[in-house]
């Protein structure tokens, strides 16, 4: 069986996902195309050798519709013979793209494949794709007669279930900004124009400042349905609207050696699970349990963890369930500071994790992503010296 390795991984800086953000004026096809071209150029190989490009994008509407990954392949100047496809596993779209890419290499279907993702939330905010539409249908409504809920309400339910106070949530959010502000991301960031650092990081964030923010998802009807909620989730302890793109170059180890390229990490294990679509964000817990069982590893074997900070409640609930040093979790900050460009976040986290393993000299990295609709992906990679 072939070994799937990561040869390189890069990302754009995170731009504020609203009009006036540093990346907001760009076309998402151009943004992803720029990252794809840079990934190939800095590894100095013929892009005609790429067997496939698998991209993640959540809001596949407007400028992000009609298979944005294939369009980005053309924008990158790759030969027309290089295909591309776009997938949607909600916030885990590009993490799933990396799974499909690596699994294709392991199965022998690919020698070289790029996993990537993009999202310009400045133009396509979350919910834009189904604005004014019922995307569940009568059979789903019949199964959940009280109705499904948005992710903000799920975060509120998680905060209640795991006993996470507003102060604890805000402290974690302030930690994210503090760690991100002090970290060096130059080895993973591809400058876009004059933007060389993450625009979403706020170095001056304090718990006191966060405490002044109003609850972001307060709703009287849902408050009556879920009387246990006391509205702890704010814009400050949630990830911001973000623009960004990222990409990971994946090969068989043999092909990398043939091309004279040095593998940086290998894919060790994969898992994906479904979970309760009401409390949808807690899927990171069973996903972690499953991948540890499949990998034969224990949590004590893991040297760094990236749990996507869609909301502070998610990694905090995860930490309650697994006995690991909190310093190993999102050690250079997470999505609360670094942004959550939806379709790009999976490969962004993977990029950050590989770089962190190299910086810290760790062996195993675990990446977990909560996803809309009640799902979660988990990935373990092993650093190669």
C-alpha positions in Angstrom: 0.0 0.0 0.0 1.3 3.4 -0.9 2.1 6.1 1.6 0.5 9.5 1.1 2.8 12.4 2.2 2.5 16.1 2.5 5.2 17.8 0.5 4.1 21.4 1.1 1.3 23.4 2.5 0.5 27.1 2.2 -2.2 29.6 2.9 -3.1 33.2 2.3 -3.3 35.6 5.2 -6.8 35.7 6.7 -8.7 38.7 5.5 -11.6 40.3 7.3 -14.7 38.8 5.6 -16.6 42.0 5.0 -16.5 44.9 2.6 -13.2 46.8 3.0 -11.3 43.7 4.1 -7.9 43.3 2.5 -9.0 40.4 0.2 -12.6 41.4 -0.3 -12.0 43.0 -3.7 -10.5 39.8 -5.2 -12.4 37.2 -7.2 -12.4 33.9 -5.2 -11.2 32.0 -8.4 -8.2 34.3 -8.6 -7.4 34.0 -4.9 -7.4 30.2 -5.0 -5.7 30.1 -8.4 -2.8 32.3 -7.0 -2.3 29.8 -4.1 -2.3 26.8 -6.5 0.3 28.4 -8.8 2.5 29.4 -5.8 2.3 25.8 -4.4 3.6 24.4 -7.7 6.1 27.1 -8.4 7.8 26.9 -5.1 8.3 23.1 -5.5 9.5 23.5 -9.0 7.7 20.7 -10.8 5.6 20.5 -13.9 1.9 21.1 -13.1 0.9 18.7 -15.9 1.9 15.9 -13.4 -1.0 16.8 -11.1 -3.5 14.0 -11.3 -6.4 16.0 -9.7 -7.2 19.1 -7.6 -9.8 18.6 -5.0 -11.1 21.8 -3.4 -13.5 22.7 -0.6 -16.0 25.5 -0.7 -19.1 25.9 1.4 -21.1 28.7 -0.3 -21.0 27.4 -3.9 -23.1 30.3 -5.3 -22.3 33.5 -7.2 -18.6 33.8 -7.9 -18.0 30.6 -6.0 -20.3 28.5 -8.1 -19.9 26.2 -11.1 -17.0 24.1 -9.7 -14.7 26.9 -8.4 -11.8 24.5 -8.1 -11.7 23.7 -11.8 -11.9 27.4 -12.5 -9.0 28.1 -10.1 -6.9 25.4 -11.9 -7.4 27.3 -15.1 -6.7 30.6 -13.3 -3.4 29.2 -12.0 -2.3 28.6 -15.6 -2.1 24.8 -15.2 -2.5 22.7 -18.4 -6.1 22.2 -19.4 -5.5 18.5 -18.9 -5.4 18.9 -15.1 -8.9 18.3 -13.6 -10.5 19.8 -10.5 -13.6 19.2 -8.4 -15.3 21.0 -5.6 -16.9 19.3 -2.5 -19.0 20.5 0.4 -18.7 19.0 3.8 -19.6 22.4 5.4 -16.8 23.8 7.5 -14.7 20.6 6.9 -14.9 20.8 3.2 -11.1 21.2 2.5 -10.2 18.7 5.3 -12.4 16.2 3.5 -10.7 17.2 0.3 -7.4 16.3 1.9 -8.8 13.0 3.0 -10.1 12.2 -0.5 -6.7 13.2 -2.0 -4.6 11.2 0.4 -6.9 8.2 0.2 -6.7 8.4 -3.6 -2.9 8.2 -3.3 -3.0 5.3 -0.9 -5.4 3.4 -3.2 -3.1 4.0 -6.1 -5.5 6.2 -8.1 -3.2 9.3 -7.8 0.5 10.0 -7.7 0.2 13.7 -7.2 -2.9 15.6 -6.0 -3.6 19.0 -4.5 -6.2 19.5 -1.7 -7.3 23.0 -1.3 -10.1 25.3 -0.3 -11.4 28.9 -0.6 -14.1 31.1 0.8 -14.7 34.9 0.5 -17.2 35.5 3.2 -17.1 39.2 2.4 -19.1 38.3 -0.7 -20.7 35.1 0.4 -21.5 35.2 4.2 -22.7 32.0 5.9 -26.3 31.3 5.0 -26.1 33.2 1.7 -26.3 30.0 -0.4 -29.7 29.2 0.9 -31.1 32.7 1.7 -34.9 32.5 1.8 -34.9 28.8 0.9 -35.9 25.7 2.8 -32.9 23.4 2.3 -34.2 20.6 4.5 -37.4 19.5 2.9 -40.6 17.9 4.3 -39.1 14.5 5.3 -36.4 16.2 7.4 -39.0 18.5 9.0 -41.0 15.4 9.8 -38.1 13.8 11.5 -37.3 17.0 13.5 -40.7 18.6 14.0 -39.4 21.2 16.4 -37.0 22.4 13.7 -33.3 22.4 13.2 -31.2 25.3 14.5 -28.2 27.4 13.5 -24.7 26.8 14.7 -24.8 29.7 17.2 -27.6 28.0 19.1 -25.7 24.7 19.0 -22.7 26.5 20.5 -25.1 27.8 23.3 -26.3 24.3 24.0 -22.7 23.0 24.2 -21.8 25.8 26.6 -24.7 24.7 28.8 -24.0 20.9 28.6 -20.3 21.3 29.5 -20.8 24.0 32.0 -18.8 26.6 30.2 -19.3 30.0 31.7 -19.2 33.3 29.8 -15.9 34.1 31.5 -14.3 30.8 30.6 -15.4 31.3 26.9 -14.0 34.8 26.8 -10.8 33.8 28.5 -10.3 31.1 25.8 -11.0 33.7 23.0 -8.5 36.1 24.5 -5.9 33.3 24.6 -6.5 32.7 20.9 -5.7 36.3 20.0 -2.7 36.4 22.4 -1.1 33.2 21.0 -1.7 34.2 17.4 -0.3 37.7 17.9 2.9 36.3 19.3 3.3 33.5 16.7 5.4 33.5 13.5 3.4 32.3 10.5 5.9 33.4 7.8 6.7 29.8 6.8 3.1 29.1 5.9 1.7 32.4 4.6 1.7 33.4 1.0 1.5 37.2 0.9 -1.3 38.5 -1.2 -0.6 42.0 -2.5 0.5 44.1 0.6 -1.2 41.7 3.0 1.4 39.6 4.8 -0.2 38.9 8.1 -3.6 37.8 9.3 -6.0 40.7 9.3 -8.3 39.0 11.8 -5.9 38.9 14.8 -6.6 41.6 17.4 -3.5 41.7 19.7 -5.2 44.0 22.2 -8.1 41.6 23.0 -8.8 41.3 26.7 -11.3 39.4 28.8 -12.6 42.7 30.1 -13.2 44.0 26.6 -14.9 40.8 25.5 -17.2 40.9 28.5 -18.8 44.0 27.1 -20.1 42.3 24.0 -23.8 41.4 23.6 -25.0 37.8 23.0 -24.9 37.3 19.2 -27.7 34.7 18.8 -30.4 35.7 21.3 -33.8 34.7 20.1 -37.0 34.8 22.2 -38.6 31.8 20.5 -35.6 29.6 20.8 -35.1 30.8 24.3 -38.6 29.4 25.1 -37.7 26.1 23.3 -34.3 25.8 25.1 -34.9 27.5 28.5 -31.5 26.3 29.7 -29.7 28.7 27.4 -28.6 31.9 29.1 -26.9 33.4 26.0 -23.2 33.2 26.5 -22.0 33.2 22.8 -20.8 36.5 21.4 -19.0 37.7 18.3 -15.9 37.8 20.5 -15.9 34.2 21.5 -16.8 33.0 18.0 -14.8 32.9 14.8 -15.0 36.1 12.6 -16.2 36.3 9.0 -13.1 35.6 7.0 -11.7 35.6 3.5 -8.9 33.1 2.6 -7.6 30.2 0.6 -5.1 27.4 1.3 -3.6 24.4 -0.4 -1.7 21.2 0.4 0.6 19.3 -2.0 0.0 15.5 -1.5 2.0 12.8 -3.3 2.9 9.2 -2.9 6.2 9.0 -1.0 7.8 7.3 -4.0 6.8 10.1 -6.4 8.1 12.7 -4.1 11.5 11.0 -3.8 11.5 10.6 -7.6 11.0 14.3 -8.1 13.7 15.2 -5.5 11.1 16.6 -3.1 11.2 16.1 0.7 8.1 14.8 2.4 7.2 16.8 5.5 4.5 14.6 7.0 2.6 11.4 6.1 -1.1 10.8 6.6 -1.5 8.3 9.4 -5.3 8.0 10.0 -8.7 9.4 9.0 -12.2 9.5 10.5 -15.5 11.1 9.7 -18.7 10.9 11.8 -22.2 12.1 11.9 -23.7 13.6 15.1 -26.8 15.1 16.5 -27.8 17.9 14.0 -29.2 20.0 16.8 -26.1 19.9 19.0 -24.2 19.7 15.8 -20.8 20.9 16.9 -20.0 18.2 19.5 -19.2 15.7 16.7 -15.5 16.5 17.3 -15.7 14.2 20.4 -16.9 11.0 18.7 -14.6 11.8 15.7 -11.6 11.9 18.0 -12.6 8.7 19.8 -13.0 6.9 16.4 -9.7 8.1 14.9 -7.8 7.1 18.1 -9.4 3.6 17.9 -8.5 3.2 14.3 -5.0 4.6 14.6 -4.0 2.5 17.6 -2.7 5.6 19.2 -3.8 7.2 22.5 -4.3 10.9 23.2 -1.0 10.9 25.1 0.8 10.1 21.8 -0.4 13.3 20.2 2.0 16.2 20.2 -0.2 19.0 18.9 -3.9 19.4 18.3 -5.9 21.7 16.0 -9.5 21.8 17.1 -11.3 24.4 14.9 -12.4 27.3 17.0 -15.7 27.9 15.2 -16.8 28.9 18.7 -14.8 28.8 21.9 -17.3 26.3 23.3 -16.1 23.6 20.8 -12.5 23.2 21.8 -13.3 23.7 25.5 -15.9 20.9 25.4 -13.4 18.7 23.6 -10.8 19.4 26.2 -13.2 18.3 28.9 -13.4 14.9 27.3 -9.7 14.2 26.6 -6.9 14.2 29.1 -4.3 16.3 27.2 -2.2 19.3 28.2 -4.3 22.4 27.1 -1.0 24.0 25.9 -0.9 21.4 23.1 -4.4 22.5 21.8 -4.2 25.3 19.2 -0.8 26.4 20.5 -0.5 29.3 18.0 -4.1 30.4 18.4 -7.1 29.2 16.4 -10.0 30.4 14.3 -11.2 32.9 16.8 -8.1 34.9 16.0 -6.8 33.4 12.7 -10.3 33.4 11.1 -12.5 30.7 9.7 -12.8 31.0 5.9 -15.2 28.0 5.8 -14.1 26.1 2.7 -10.5 26.9 3.3 -10.3 26.1 7.0 -9.5 22.4 6.7 -6.4 22.8 4.7 -5.5 26.0 6.7 -5.6 24.0 9.9 -3.5 21.3 8.3 -1.0 23.8 7.1 -0.7 25.3 10.5 -0.4 21.9 12.2 2.4 20.6 9.9 4.4 23.8 10.6 3.8 23.5 14.3 5.0 19.9 14.4 8.2 21.0 12.7 8.7 24.0 15.0 8.1 21.9 18.2 9.8 18.7 16.9 6.6 16.7 17.5 5.7 13.5 15.9 1.9 13.2 15.7 -0.6 15.9 15.0 -4.4 15.6 15.4 -6.8 17.9 13.5 -10.6 17.9 14.3 -13.3 20.0 12.6 -16.9 20.4 13.6 -19.3 20.8 10.7 -22.8 22.0 9.9 -25.6 19.5 10.0 -23.9 17.4 12.7 -20.7 15.9 11.3 -17.0 16.0 12.1 -13.7 15.1 10.4 -10.5 14.0 12.2 -7.0 13.6 10.7 -3.8 12.3 12.2 -0.5 13.1 10.5 3.0 12.0 11.4 5.9 14.4 10.9 8.8 12.9 8.8 12.3 13.9 9.6 
